[in-house]
Amino acid sequence: MKVPDLVNLISERASLPVEQTKPMVEVFFRSIKSALKEHRRTELRGFGAFEVRDREPALRMNPKTGEKVHVGQRRKVVFKPSRLLVGRLRGGA
Amino acid sequence: MFTGGLGANSDPAGENTDVEQGNITREDLARSLCQAHGGLSLNESHALVDAILDAVQEGLDADGRVKIRGFGTFEVVRREARTSRHPKTGELLQIPESNTVRFRPSRKFFSN
């Protein structure tokens, strides 16, 4: 399922016209994203929590040249589903 | 108009203690939606937050996958049944198979 179908569902649920729902859905996910960019955890009770973890850059050898290289210091987004979400899911725990 | 930013002033009254810890909650998201839309009450914005999250769950049930461009993909993944030990008592436990949700951020997650 992609955003357009999602928007239709939400529009129906929230009794909001599709043209108004679409930008709201965009704001919603963009807000979570900008919070995560600031390393702020997003905790949505009953759904799950998003957080950003930093992975330290690893020192690796380039096997061809023997050079030492730092491999990607990376930001990683971690989502932990709420037990409620998993419980409501078909076949969930 | 639809900036969707959650600045430090998203909770001017300081009522939401989570904001001080930097956590974002349903409340903060409802306020962003309320502000971005302009014509929705805070209650209606809360209902909208609920509707969005419910729709993601329904999408997962219907398709097993919900893809939000520029954000990421939620996916139902199956966890096989396994045997494990109770960490304290050491007794064997049968853990039945179950489904859970995995999120994979979009490749562009941090770049736009």
N, CA and C atoms of all chains as a GROMACS GRO file, in nm:
protein
  615
    1MET      N    1   0.083  -0.119   0.000
    1MET     CA    2   0.000   0.000   0.000
    1MET      C    3   0.088   0.125   0.000
    2LYS      N    4   0.048   0.223  -0.079
    2LYS     CA    5   0.126   0.346  -0.085
    2LYS      C    6   0.042   0.466  -0.042
    3VAL      N    7   0.107   0.580  -0.042
    3VAL     CA    8   0.045   0.700   0.013
    3VAL      C    9  -0.097   0.730  -0.041
    4PRO      N   10  -0.120   0.724  -0.174
    4PRO     CA   11  -0.254   0.758  -0.221
    4PRO      C   12  -0.366   0.674  -0.159
    5ASP      N   13  -0.342   0.543  -0.143
    5ASP     CA   14  -0.444   0.457  -0.081
    5ASP      C   15  -0.460   0.491   0.066
    6LEU      N   16  -0.346   0.519   0.127
    6LEU     CA   17  -0.345   0.557   0.268
    6LEU      C   18  -0.429   0.683   0.287
    7VAL      N   19  -0.406   0.780   0.199
    7VAL     CA   20  -0.479   0.908   0.207
    7VAL      C   21  -0.629   0.885   0.196
    8ASN      N   22  -0.670   0.795   0.104
    8ASN     CA   23  -0.813   0.767   0.090
    8ASN      C   24  -0.874   0.711   0.217
    9LEU      N   25  -0.801   0.615   0.275
    9LEU     CA   26  -0.847   0.554   0.401
    9LEU      C   27  -0.862   0.659   0.511
   10ILE      N   28  -0.758   0.741   0.524
   10ILE     CA   29  -0.755   0.840   0.631
   10ILE      C   30  -0.864   0.944   0.612
   11SER      N   31  -0.880   0.986   0.487
   11SER     CA   32  -0.980   1.086   0.453
   11SER      C   33  -1.119   1.039   0.496
   12GLU      N   34  -1.145   0.911   0.469
   12GLU     CA   35  -1.273   0.852   0.504
   12GLU      C   36  -1.289   0.848   0.656
   13ARG      N   37  -1.185   0.799   0.722
   13ARG     CA   38  -1.187   0.785   0.868
   13ARG      C   39  -1.205   0.918   0.940
   14ALA      N   40  -1.131   1.018   0.893
   14ALA     CA   41  -1.129   1.144   0.965
   14ALA      C   42  -1.233   1.241   0.909
   15SER      N   43  -1.314   1.195   0.813
   15SER     CA   44  -1.411   1.279   0.742
   15SER      C   45  -1.350   1.412   0.700
   16LEU      N   46  -1.238   1.402   0.631
   16LEU     CA   47  -1.169   1.521   0.582
   16LEU      C   48  -1.152   1.501   0.431
   17PRO      N   49  -1.177   1.605   0.350
   17PRO     CA   50  -1.163   1.587   0.205
   17PRO      C   51  -1.022   1.542   0.169
   18VAL      N   52  -1.012   1.461   0.066
   18VAL     CA   53  -0.883   1.407   0.022
   18VAL      C   54  -0.780   1.518  -0.001
   19GLU      N   55  -0.824   1.629  -0.062
   19GLU     CA   56  -0.729   1.738  -0.092
   19GLU      C   57  -0.670   1.797   0.035
   20GLN      N   58  -0.744   1.786   0.145
   20GLN     CA   59  -0.690   1.838   0.271
   20GLN      C   60  -0.611   1.731   0.345
   21THR      N   61  -0.650   1.607   0.321
   21THR     CA   62  -0.584   1.497   0.394
   21THR      C   63  -0.442   1.477   0.346
   22LYS      N   64  -0.423   1.489   0.214
   22LYS     CA   65  -0.292   1.460   0.155
   22LYS      C   66  -0.181   1.546   0.216
   23PRO      N   67  -0.199   1.680   0.218
   23PRO     CA   68  -0.091   1.759   0.280
   23PRO      C   69  -0.072   1.729   0.428
   24MET      N   70  -0.180   1.690   0.497
   24MET     CA   71  -0.169   1.659   0.640
   24MET      C   72  -0.084   1.534   0.662
   25VAL      N   73  -0.103   1.436   0.574
   25VAL     CA   74  -0.024   1.313   0.584
   25VAL      C   75   0.124   1.346   0.559
   26GLU      N   76   0.147   1.436   0.465
   26GLU     CA   77   0.285   1.478   0.437
   26GLU      C   78   0.347   1.548   0.558
   27VAL      N   79   0.270   1.639   0.617
   27VAL     CA   80   0.319   1.710   0.736
   27VAL      C   81   0.350   1.611   0.848
   28PHE      N   82   0.262   1.514   0.863
   28PHE     CA   83   0.277   1.415   0.969
   28PHE      C   84   0.412   1.343   0.960
   29PHE      N   85   0.439   1.285   0.844
   29PHE     CA   86   0.563   1.208   0.832
   29PHE      C   87   0.685   1.299   0.827
   30ARG      N   88   0.668   1.419   0.771
   30ARG     CA   89   0.780   1.511   0.768
   30ARG      C   90   0.817   1.557   0.910
   31SER      N   91   0.715   1.573   0.994
   31SER     CA   92   0.741   1.614   1.132
   31SER      C   93   0.822   1.509   1.207
   32ILE      N   94   0.785   1.384   1.186
   32ILE     CA   95   0.859   1.275   1.253
   32ILE      C   96   1.002   1.277   1.204
   33LYS      N   97   1.016   1.295   1.073
   33LYS     CA   98   1.150   1.293   1.014
   33LYS      C   99   1.235   1.407   1.067
   34SER      N  100   1.177   1.527   1.078
   34SER     CA  101   1.261   1.638   1.123
   34SER      C  102   1.295   1.623   1.271
   35ALA      N  103   1.207   1.560   1.349
   35ALA     CA  104   1.240   1.534   1.489
   35ALA      C  105   1.357   1.436   1.498
   36LEU      N  106   1.351   1.334   1.414
   36LEU     CA  107   1.457   1.233   1.417
   36LEU      C  108   1.591   1.291   1.372
   37LYS      N  109   1.584   1.385   1.278
   37LYS     CA  110   1.708   1.449   1.234
   37LYS      C  111   1.775   1.523   1.347
   38GLU      N  112   1.695   1.569   1.444
   38GLU     CA  113   1.752   1.636   1.562
   38GLU      C  114   1.776   1.536   1.675
   39HIS      N  115   1.775   1.411   1.641
   39HIS     CA  116   1.796   1.305   1.740
   39HIS      C  117   1.689   1.304   1.848
   40ARG      N  118   1.572   1.348   1.813
   40ARG     CA  119   1.463   1.342   1.912
   40ARG      C  120   1.382   1.217   1.883
   41ARG      N  121   1.357   1.143   1.989
   41ARG     CA  122   1.281   1.020   1.978
   41ARG      C  123   1.134   1.052   1.954
   42THR      N  124   1.068   0.974   1.873
   42THR     CA  125   0.925   0.992   1.852
   42THR      C  126   0.853   0.872   1.909
   43GLU      N  127   0.770   0.898   2.007
   43GLU     CA  128   0.703   0.787   2.074
   43GLU      C  129   0.554   0.798   2.053
   44LEU      N  130   0.498   0.708   1.975
   44LEU     CA  131   0.356   0.711   1.945
   44LEU      C  132   0.289   0.596   2.017
   45ARG      N  133   0.230   0.627   2.132
   45ARG     CA  134   0.168   0.524   2.215
   45ARG      C  135   0.072   0.439   2.134
   46GLY      N  136   0.085   0.310   2.147
   46GLY     CA  137  -0.005   0.219   2.078
   46GLY      C  138   0.037   0.189   1.935
   47PHE      N  139   0.141   0.257   1.887
   47PHE     CA  140   0.188   0.231   1.752
   47PHE      C  141   0.333   0.185   1.755
   48GLY      N  142   0.418   0.269   1.812
   48GLY     CA  143   0.558   0.233   1.821
   48GLY      C  144   0.643   0.356   1.841
   49ALA      N  145   0.773   0.334   1.850
   49ALA     CA  146   0.864   0.446   1.872
   49ALA      C  147   0.974   0.444   1.768
   50PHE      N  148   1.010   0.565   1.722
   50PHE     CA  149   1.121   0.580   1.628
   50PHE      C  150   1.235   0.648   1.700
   51GLU      N  151   1.356   0.600   1.679
   51GLU     CA  152   1.469   0.677   1.728
   51GLU      C  153   1.588   0.661   1.636
   52VAL      N  154   1.681   0.753   1.652
   52VAL     CA  155   1.800   0.751   1.567
   52VAL      C  156   1.918   0.706   1.652
   53ARG      N  157   1.991   0.610   1.602
   53ARG     CA  158   2.114   0.569   1.671
   53ARG      C  159   2.231   0.594   1.580
   54ASP      N  160   2.338   0.636   1.642
   54ASP     CA  161   2.460   0.660   1.565
   54ASP      C  162   2.545   0.534   1.567
   55ARG      N  163   2.597   0.504   1.452
   55ARG     CA  164   2.690   0.392   1.445
   55ARG      C  165   2.829   0.453   1.430
   56GLU      N  166   2.920   0.414   1.518
   56GLU     CA  167   3.056   0.466   1.511
   56GLU      C  168   3.121   0.424   1.381
   57PRO      N  169   3.205   0.511   1.324
   57PRO     CA  170   3.274   0.471   1.203
   57PRO      C  171   3.375   0.362   1.237
   58ALA      N  172   3.378   0.257   1.157
   58ALA     CA  173   3.469   0.147   1.185
   58ALA      C  174   3.598   0.166   1.107
   59LEU      N  175   3.709   0.127   1.166
   59LEU     CA  176   3.837   0.136   1.097
   59LEU      C  177   3.859   0.006   1.021
   60ARG      N  178   3.866   0.015   0.890
   60ARG     CA  179   3.883  -0.105   0.810
   60ARG      C  180   4.002  -0.091   0.718
   61MET      N  181   4.058  -0.204   0.682
   61MET     CA  182   4.168  -0.207   0.587
   61MET      C  183   4.112  -0.220   0.447
   62ASN      N  184   4.170  -0.145   0.355
   62ASN     CA  185   4.137  -0.171   0.215
   62ASN      C  186   4.223  -0.290   0.172
   63PRO      N  187   4.162  -0.403   0.139
   63PRO     CA  188   4.240  -0.523   0.114
   63PRO      C  189   4.338  -0.511  -0.004
   64LYS      N  190   4.310  -0.424  -0.097
   64LYS     CA  191   4.400  -0.411  -0.212
   64LYS      C  192   4.522  -0.327  -0.178
   65THR      N  193   4.500  -0.214  -0.113
   65THR     CA  194   4.610  -0.121  -0.092
   65THR      C  195   4.665  -0.126   0.051
   66GLY      N  196   4.594  -0.195   0.142
   66GLY     CA  197   4.640  -0.199   0.279
   66GLY      C  198   4.614  -0.070   0.356
   67GLU      N  199   4.550   0.022   0.288
   67GLU     CA  200   4.517   0.150   0.351
   67GLU      C  201   4.412   0.134   0.459
   68LYS      N  202   4.422   0.214   0.564
   68LYS     CA  203   4.317   0.212   0.665
   68LYS      C  204   4.211   0.316   0.630
   69VAL      N  205   4.088   0.274   0.634
   69VAL     CA  206   3.979   0.366   0.601
   69VAL      C  207   3.872   0.363   0.710
   70HIS      N  208   3.816   0.480   0.734
   70HIS     CA  209   3.700   0.484   0.822
   70HIS      C  210   3.577   0.450   0.741
   71VAL      N  211   3.505   0.352   0.786
   71VAL     CA  212   3.385   0.314   0.712
   71VAL      C  213   3.263   0.374   0.779
   72GLY      N  214   3.190   0.443   0.696
   72GLY     CA  215   3.066   0.511   0.725
   72GLY      C  216   3.022   0.529   0.870
   73GLN      N  217   3.040   0.647   0.922
   73GLN     CA  218   2.968   0.681   1.043
   73GLN      C  219   2.825   0.701   0.997
   74ARG      N  220   2.736   0.622   1.051
   74ARG     CA  221   2.602   0.629   0.996
   74ARG      C  222   2.497   0.653   1.102
   75ARG      N  223   2.396   0.724   1.061
   75ARG     CA  224   2.280   0.738   1.145
   75ARG      C  225   2.182   0.631   1.104
   76LYS      N  226   2.124   0.570   1.202
   76LYS     CA  227   2.036   0.460   1.172
   76LYS      C  228   1.902   0.488   1.240
   77VAL      N  229   1.794   0.468   1.167
   77VAL     CA  230   1.661   0.487   1.226
   77VAL      C  231   1.613   0.352   1.277
   78VAL      N  232   1.575   0.349   1.403
   78VAL     CA  233   1.527   0.225   1.461
   78VAL      C  234   1.379   0.242   1.497
   79PHE      N  235   1.298   0.149   1.454
   79PHE     CA  236   1.156   0.152   1.489
   79PHE      C  237   1.126   0.033   1.579
   80LYS      N  238   1.065   0.064   1.692
   80LYS     CA  239   1.024  -0.046   1.779
   80LYS      C  240   0.872  -0.046   1.785
   81PRO      N  241   0.811  -0.149   1.724
   81PRO     CA  242   0.664  -0.151   1.723
   81PRO      C  243   0.609  -0.170   1.864
   82SER      N  244   0.499  -0.104   1.890
   82SER     CA  245   0.432  -0.120   2.018
   82SER      C  246   0.370  -0.259   2.026
   83ARG      N  247   0.364  -0.313   2.147
   83ARG     CA  248   0.301  -0.444   2.164
   83ARG      C  249   0.154  -0.438   2.120
   84LEU      N  250   0.094  -0.321   2.137
   84LEU     CA  251  -0.046  -0.306   2.096
   84LEU      C  252  -0.062  -0.319   1.944
   85LEU      N  253   0.033  -0.258   1.870
   85LEU     CA  254   0.028  -0.266   1.724
   85LEU      C  255   0.045  -0.410   1.680
   86VAL      N  256   0.147  -0.476   1.734
   86VAL     CA  257   0.174  -0.614   1.698
   86VAL      C  258   0.054  -0.702   1.735
   87GLY      N  259  -0.008  -0.672   1.848
   87GLY     CA  260  -0.122  -0.750   1.894
   87GLY      C  261  -0.245  -0.735   1.805
   88ARG      N  262  -0.259  -0.617   1.746
   88ARG     CA  263  -0.376  -0.594   1.659
   88ARG      C  264  -0.355  -0.650   1.520
   89LEU      N  265  -0.228  -0.674   1.489
   89LEU     CA  266  -0.194  -0.723   1.356
   89LEU      C  267  -0.244  -0.865   1.335
   90ARG      N  268  -0.285  -0.897   1.214
   90ARG     CA  269  -0.325  -1.035   1.187
   90ARG      C  270  -0.204  -1.126   1.211
   91GLY      N  271  -0.222  -1.228   1.292
   91GLY     CA  272  -0.113  -1.321   1.318
   91GLY      C  273  -0.005  -1.262   1.406
   92GLY      N  274  -0.033  -1.148   1.466
   92GLY     CA  275   0.066  -1.085   1.554
   92GLY      C  276   0.074  -1.159   1.686
   93ALA      N  277   0.170  -1.120   1.767
   93ALA     CA  278   0.190  -1.190   1.894
   93ALA      C  279   0.075  -1.164   1.990
   94MET      N  280   0.338   2.712   0.400
   94MET     CA  281   0.236   2.695   0.502
   94MET      C  282   0.254   2.562   0.576
   95PHE      N  283   0.271   2.455   0.499
   95PHE     CA  284   0.285   2.325   0.563
   95PHE      C  285   0.431   2.295   0.595
   96THR      N  286   0.483   2.365   0.692
   96THR     CA  287   0.625   2.345   0.721
   96THR      C  288   0.647   2.220   0.804
   97GLY      N  289   0.554   2.191   0.894
   97GLY     CA  290   0.564   2.068   0.971
   97GLY      C  291   0.680   2.064   1.068
   98GLY      N  292   0.740   2.177   1.092
   98GLY     CA  293   0.854   2.178   1.185
   98GLY      C  294   0.806   2.163   1.329
   99LEU      N  295   0.888   2.101   1.410
   99LEU     CA  296   0.856   2.090   1.551
   99LEU      C  297   0.965   2.161   1.628
  100GLY      N  298   0.952   2.291   1.636
  100GLY     CA  299   1.056   2.368   1.702
  100GLY      C  300   1.047   2.356   1.852
  101ALA      N  301   1.137   2.424   1.922
  101ALA     CA  302   1.138   2.419   2.067
  101ALA      C  303   1.012   2.483   2.124
  102ASN      N  304   0.947   2.566   2.042
  102ASN     CA  305   0.828   2.635   2.091
  102ASN      C  306   0.698   2.562   2.058
  103SER      N  307   0.708   2.431   2.026
  103SER     CA  308   0.586   2.358   1.996
  103SER      C  309   0.504   2.336   2.123
  104ASP      N  310   0.562   2.366   2.238
  104ASP     CA  311   0.490   2.349   2.363
  104ASP      C  312   0.518   2.471   2.451
  105PRO      N  313   0.465   2.588   2.411
  105PRO     CA  314   0.501   2.711   2.480
  105PRO      C  315   0.462   2.712   2.628
  106ALA      N  316   0.354   2.641   2.662
  106ALA     CA  317   0.310   2.642   2.801
  106ALA      C  318   0.392   2.547   2.888
  107GLY      N  319   0.474   2.464   2.823
  107GLY     CA  320   0.558   2.371   2.898
  107GLY      C  321   0.479   2.264   2.971
  108GLU      N  322   0.360   2.232   2.916
  108GLU     CA  323   0.276   2.133   2.985
  108GLU      C  324   0.321   1.991   2.957
  109ASN      N  325   0.381   1.976   2.843
  109ASN     CA  326   0.420   1.842   2.802
  109ASN      C  327   0.565   1.816   2.841
  110THR      N  328   0.584   1.736   2.945
  110THR     CA  329   0.719   1.717   2.997
  110THR      C  330   0.807   1.641   2.899
  111ASP      N  331   0.743   1.563   2.810
  111ASP     CA  332   0.822   1.488   2.712
  111ASP      C  333   0.904   1.581   2.623
  112VAL      N  334   0.852   1.700   2.600
  112VAL     CA  335   0.920   1.793   2.512
  112VAL      C  336   1.057   1.832   2.569
  113GLU      N  337   1.062   1.844   2.701
  113GLU     CA  338   1.189   1.880   2.763
  113GLU      C  339   1.295   1.772   2.742
  114GLN      N  340   1.248   1.646   2.737
  114GLN     CA  341   1.342   1.537   2.712
  114GLN      C  342   1.369   1.522   2.563
  115GLY      N  343   1.301   1.604   2.484
  115GLY     CA  344   1.321   1.596   2.340
  115GLY      C  345   1.235   1.492   2.272
  116ASN      N  346   1.148   1.425   2.345
  116ASN     CA  347   1.062   1.326   2.282
  116ASN      C  348   0.946   1.391   2.209
  117ILE      N  349   0.910   1.332   2.097
  117ILE     CA  350   0.794   1.378   2.022
  117ILE      C  351   0.681   1.278   2.049
  118THR      N  352   0.563   1.330   2.074
  118THR     CA  353   0.451   1.242   2.105
  118THR      C  354   0.335   1.268   2.009
  119ARG      N  355   0.230   1.192   2.025
  119ARG     CA  356   0.108   1.214   1.947
  119ARG      C  357   0.061   1.358   1.962
  120GLU      N  358   0.073   1.408   2.085
  120GLU     CA  359   0.031   1.545   2.113
  120GLU      C  360   0.103   1.646   2.022
  121ASP      N  361   0.236   1.632   2.012
  121ASP     CA  362   0.313   1.724   1.928
  121ASP      C  363   0.271   1.716   1.782
  122LEU      N  364   0.247   1.592   1.736
  122LEU     CA  365   0.209   1.574   1.596
  122LEU      C  366   0.071   1.634   1.571
  123ALA      N  367  -0.020   1.615   1.668
  123ALA     CA  368  -0.153   1.673   1.653
  123ALA      C  369  -0.142   1.826   1.644
  124ARG      N  370  -0.055   1.882   1.726
  124ARG     CA  371  -0.037   2.028   1.721
  124ARG      C  372   0.020   2.075   1.588
  125SER      N  373   0.116   2.001   1.533
  125SER     CA  374   0.168   2.040   1.401
  125SER      C  375   0.061   2.035   1.296
  126LEU      N  376  -0.023   1.931   1.301
  126LEU     CA  377  -0.128   1.918   1.201
  126LEU      C  378  -0.228   2.032   1.216
  127CYS      N  379  -0.262   2.060   1.341
  127CYS     CA  380  -0.357   2.166   1.373
  127CYS      C  381  -0.307   2.298   1.314
  128GLN      N  382  -0.179   2.326   1.338
  128GLN     CA  383  -0.120   2.450   1.291
  128GLN      C  384  -0.112   2.455   1.139
  129ALA      N  385  -0.070   2.343   1.081
  129ALA     CA  386  -0.051   2.340   0.935
  129ALA      C  387  -0.184   2.352   0.862
  130HIS      N  388  -0.289   2.293   0.917
  130HIS     CA  389  -0.418   2.297   0.850
  130HIS      C  390  -0.487   2.431   0.870
  131GLY      N  391  -0.485   2.477   0.993
  131GLY     CA  392  -0.545   2.607   1.021
  131GLY      C  393  -0.692   2.601   1.055
  132GLY      N  394  -0.764   2.505   0.999
  132GLY     CA  395  -0.908   2.501   1.021
  132GLY      C  396  -0.954   2.385   1.107
  133LEU      N  397  -0.861   2.306   1.159
  133LEU     CA  398  -0.897   2.191   1.240
  133LEU      C  399  -0.881   2.225   1.387
  134SER      N  400  -0.970   2.175   1.470
  134SER     CA  401  -0.952   2.192   1.614
  134SER      C  402  -0.846   2.094   1.661
  135LEU      N  403  -0.796   2.114   1.782
  135LEU     CA  404  -0.694   2.023   1.833
  135LEU      C  405  -0.751   1.882   1.846
  136ASN      N  406  -0.878   1.872   1.886
  136ASN     CA  407  -0.942   1.740   1.895
  136ASN      C  408  -0.948   1.671   1.760
  137GLU      N  409  -0.986   1.749   1.658
  137GLU     CA  410  -0.993   1.692   1.523
  137GLU      C  411  -0.855   1.650   1.476
  138SER      N  412  -0.753   1.728   1.516
  138SER     CA  413  -0.617   1.694   1.478
  138SER      C  414  -0.572   1.565   1.544
  139HIS      N  415  -0.614   1.546   1.669
  139HIS     CA  416  -0.584   1.420   1.738
  139HIS      C  417  -0.650   1.304   1.665
  140ALA      N  418  -0.775   1.325   1.623
  140ALA     CA  419  -0.847   1.220   1.552
  140ALA      C  420  -0.776   1.187   1.421
  141LEU      N  421  -0.717   1.290   1.360
  141LEU     CA  422  -0.645   1.272   1.235
  141LEU      C  423  -0.518   1.188   1.258
  142VAL      N  424  -0.448   1.219   1.367
  142VAL     CA  425  -0.329   1.140   1.402
  142VAL      C  426  -0.369   0.993   1.420
  143ASP      N  427  -0.478   0.970   1.493
  143ASP     CA  428  -0.526   0.832   1.512
  143ASP      C  429  -0.558   0.767   1.379
  144ALA      N  430  -0.626   0.844   1.292
  144ALA     CA  431  -0.667   0.789   1.162
  144ALA      C  432  -0.545   0.751   1.078
  145ILE      N  433  -0.441   0.834   1.085
  145ILE     CA  434  -0.320   0.804   1.006
  145ILE      C  435  -0.256   0.674   1.055
  146LEU      N  436  -0.240   0.663   1.186
  146LEU     CA  437  -0.175   0.544   1.241
  146LEU      C  438  -0.260   0.418   1.220
  147ASP      N  439  -0.393   0.434   1.235
  147ASP     CA  440  -0.482   0.320   1.209
  147ASP      C  441  -0.473   0.275   1.064
  148ALA      N  442  -0.464   0.374   0.974
  148ALA     CA  443  -0.459   0.340   0.832
  148ALA      C  444  -0.331   0.263   0.800
  149VAL      N  445  -0.220   0.300   0.864
  149VAL     CA  446  -0.095   0.227   0.841
  149VAL      C  447  -0.114   0.082   0.886
  150GLN      N  448  -0.176   0.065   1.000
  150GLN     CA  449  -0.198  -0.071   1.049
  150GLN      C  450  -0.288  -0.151   0.956
  151GLU      N  451  -0.393  -0.086   0.906
  151GLU     CA  452  -0.482  -0.156   0.814
  151GLU      C  453  -0.411  -0.193   0.686
  152GLY      N  454  -0.327  -0.101   0.639
  152GLY     CA  455  -0.249  -0.127   0.518
  152GLY      C  456  -0.159  -0.248   0.539
  153LEU      N  457  -0.102  -0.259   0.657
  153LEU     CA  458  -0.016  -0.373   0.688
  153LEU      C  459  -0.096  -0.502   0.687
  154ASP      N  460  -0.216  -0.497   0.741
  154ASP     CA  461  -0.301  -0.616   0.742
  154ASP      C  462  -0.344  -0.654   0.602
  155ALA      N  463  -0.372  -0.551   0.520
  155ALA     CA  464  -0.423  -0.578   0.386
  155ALA      C  465  -0.312  -0.622   0.290
  156ASP      N  466  -0.199  -0.555   0.294
  156ASP     CA  467  -0.094  -0.575   0.193
  156ASP      C  468   0.035  -0.633   0.250
  157GLY      N  469   0.052  -0.623   0.379
  157GLY     CA  470   0.177  -0.666   0.440
  157GLY      C  471   0.287  -0.563   0.426
  158ARG      N  472   0.254  -0.448   0.362
  158ARG     CA  473   0.356  -0.349   0.332
  158ARG      C  474   0.294  -0.213   0.315
  159VAL      N  475   0.350  -0.113   0.379
  159VAL     CA  476   0.304   0.023   0.356
  159VAL      C  477   0.425   0.108   0.326
  160LYS      N  478   0.425   0.168   0.207
  160LYS     CA  479   0.541   0.245   0.166
  160LYS      C  480   0.509   0.393   0.161
  161ILE      N  481   0.585   0.470   0.236
  161ILE     CA  482   0.564   0.614   0.237
  161ILE      C  483   0.686   0.679   0.176
  162ARG      N  484   0.666   0.736   0.057
  162ARG     CA  485   0.780   0.788  -0.018
  162ARG      C  486   0.852   0.898   0.059
  163GLY      N  487   0.984   0.889   0.061
  163GLY     CA  488   1.063   0.989   0.131
  163GLY      C  489   1.073   0.963   0.280
  164PHE      N  490   0.999   0.864   0.328
  164PHE     CA  491   1.002   0.834   0.471
  164PHE      C  492   1.052   0.692   0.493
  165GLY      N  493   0.978   0.597   0.445
  165GLY     CA  494   1.023   0.460   0.460
  165GLY      C  495   0.912   0.360   0.439
  166THR      N  496   0.944   0.234   0.463
  166THR     CA  497   0.849   0.127   0.441
  166THR      C  498   0.826   0.049   0.570
  167PHE      N  499   0.699   0.029   0.601
  167PHE     CA  500   0.663  -0.059   0.711
  167PHE      C  501   0.630  -0.194   0.649
  168GLU      N  502   0.677  -0.298   0.712
  168GLU     CA  503   0.658  -0.429   0.655
  168GLU      C  504   0.625  -0.531   0.764
  169VAL      N  505   0.534  -0.622   0.732
  169VAL     CA  506   0.505  -0.730   0.827
  169VAL      C  507   0.608  -0.839   0.805
  170VAL      N  508   0.677  -0.875   0.910
  170VAL     CA  509   0.771  -0.987   0.896
  170VAL      C  510   0.732  -1.097   0.993
  171ARG      N  511   0.757  -1.218   0.949
  171ARG     CA  512   0.716  -1.334   1.026
  171ARG      C  513   0.834  -1.380   1.112
  172ARG      N  514   0.802  -1.407   1.236
  172ARG     CA  515   0.905  -1.466   1.322
  172ARG      C  516   0.870  -1.612   1.344
  173GLU      N  517   0.963  -1.699   1.307
  173GLU     CA  518   0.938  -1.842   1.317
  173GLU      C  519   0.925  -1.884   1.464
  174ALA      N  520   0.856  -1.994   1.485
  174ALA     CA  521   0.847  -2.051   1.619
  174ALA      C  522   0.987  -2.096   1.662
  175ARG      N  523   1.016  -2.083   1.787
  175ARG     CA  524   1.147  -2.129   1.834
  175ARG      C  525   1.136  -2.174   1.980
  176THR      N  526   1.238  -2.243   2.024
  176THR     CA  527   1.244  -2.281   2.164
  176THR      C  528   1.346  -2.193   2.231
  177SER      N  529   1.316  -2.154   2.351
  177SER     CA  530   1.406  -2.066   2.421
  177SER      C  531   1.408  -2.109   2.567
  178ARG      N  532   1.496  -2.050   2.644
  178ARG     CA  533   1.499  -2.082   2.787
  178ARG      C  534   1.461  -1.959   2.867
  179HIS      N  535   1.387  -1.984   2.970
  179HIS     CA  536   1.355  -1.876   3.062
  179HIS      C  537   1.486  -1.831   3.127
  180PRO      N  538   1.520  -1.705   3.116
  180PRO     CA  539   1.652  -1.660   3.162
  180PRO      C  540   1.675  -1.684   3.312
  181LYS      N  541   1.571  -1.686   3.392
  181LYS     CA  542   1.591  -1.705   3.536
  181LYS      C  543   1.582  -1.851   3.578
  182THR      N  544   1.476  -1.916   3.533
  182THR     CA  545   1.451  -2.051   3.582
  182THR      C  546   1.515  -2.158   3.494
  183GLY      N  547   1.554  -2.122   3.374
  183GLY     CA  548   1.617  -2.218   3.284
  183GLY      C  549   1.521  -2.315   3.220
  184GLU      N  550   1.392  -2.300   3.248
  184GLU     CA  551   1.299  -2.395   3.186
  184GLU      C  552   1.280  -2.365   3.038
  185LEU      N  553   1.254  -2.470   2.963
  185LEU     CA  554   1.238  -2.453   2.818
  185LEU      C  555   1.105  -2.389   2.787
  186LEU      N  556   1.109  -2.296   2.692
  186LEU     CA  557   0.987  -2.228   2.653
  186LEU      C  558   0.964  -2.248   2.504
  187GLN      N  559   0.842  -2.277   2.466
  187GLN     CA  560   0.808  -2.283   2.325
  187GLN      C  561   0.757  -2.146   2.287
  188ILE      N  562   0.824  -2.080   2.195
  188ILE     CA  563   0.773  -1.952   2.149
  188ILE      C  564   0.708  -1.972   2.013
  189PRO      N  565   0.578  -1.950   2.005
  189PRO     CA  566   0.508  -1.977   1.879
  189PRO      C  567   0.545  -1.874   1.773
  190GLU      N  568   0.518  -1.909   1.647
  190GLU     CA  569   0.546  -1.814   1.540
  190GLU      C  570   0.455  -1.694   1.555
  191SER      N  571   0.502  -1.580   1.507
  191SER     CA  572   0.421  -1.460   1.518
  191SER      C  573   0.464  -1.362   1.409
  192ASN      N  574   0.385  -1.260   1.394
  192ASN     CA  575   0.420  -1.155   1.299
  192ASN      C  576   0.460  -1.029   1.374
  193THR      N  577   0.552  -0.954   1.317
  193THR     CA  578   0.586  -0.827   1.378
  193THR      C  579   0.605  -0.725   1.266
  194VAL      N  580   0.633  -0.602   1.304
  194VAL     CA  581   0.646  -0.497   1.203
  194VAL      C  582   0.790  -0.449   1.198
  195ARG      N  583   0.842  -0.439   1.077
  195ARG     CA  584   0.975  -0.384   1.060
  195ARG      C  585   0.963  -0.254   0.981
  196PHE      N  586   1.048  -0.158   1.016
  196PHE     CA  587   1.049  -0.032   0.942
  196PHE      C  588   1.185  -0.016   0.877
  197ARG      N  589   1.184   0.015   0.750
  197ARG     CA  590   1.310   0.046   0.681
  197ARG      C  591   1.301   0.187   0.628
  198PRO      N  592   1.389   0.273   0.679
  198PRO     CA  593   1.385   0.412   0.634
  198PRO      C  594   1.417   0.422   0.486
  199SER      N  595   1.360   0.524   0.423
  199SER     CA  596   1.389   0.550   0.283
  199SER      C  597   1.538   0.584   0.270
  200ARG      N  598   1.596   0.556   0.156
  200ARG     CA  599   1.740   0.582   0.139
  200ARG      C  600   1.769   0.732   0.151
  201LYS      N  601   1.666   0.811   0.119
  201LYS     CA  602   1.685   0.957   0.123
  201LYS      C  603   1.646   1.015   0.258
  202PHE      N  604   1.628   0.927   0.357
  202PHE     CA  605   1.570   0.972   0.483
  202PHE      C  606   1.636   1.098   0.539
  203PHE      N  607   1.769   1.100   0.544
  203PHE     CA  608   1.837   1.212   0.606
  203PHE      C  609   1.875   1.322   0.509
  204SER      N  610   1.853   1.297   0.379
  204SER     CA  611   1.900   1.397   0.284
  204SER      C  612   1.791   1.490   0.233
  205ASN      N  613   1.667   1.462   0.268
  205ASN     CA  614   1.565   1.562   0.231
  205ASN      C  615   1.454   1.572   0.333
   0.00000   0.00000   0.00000
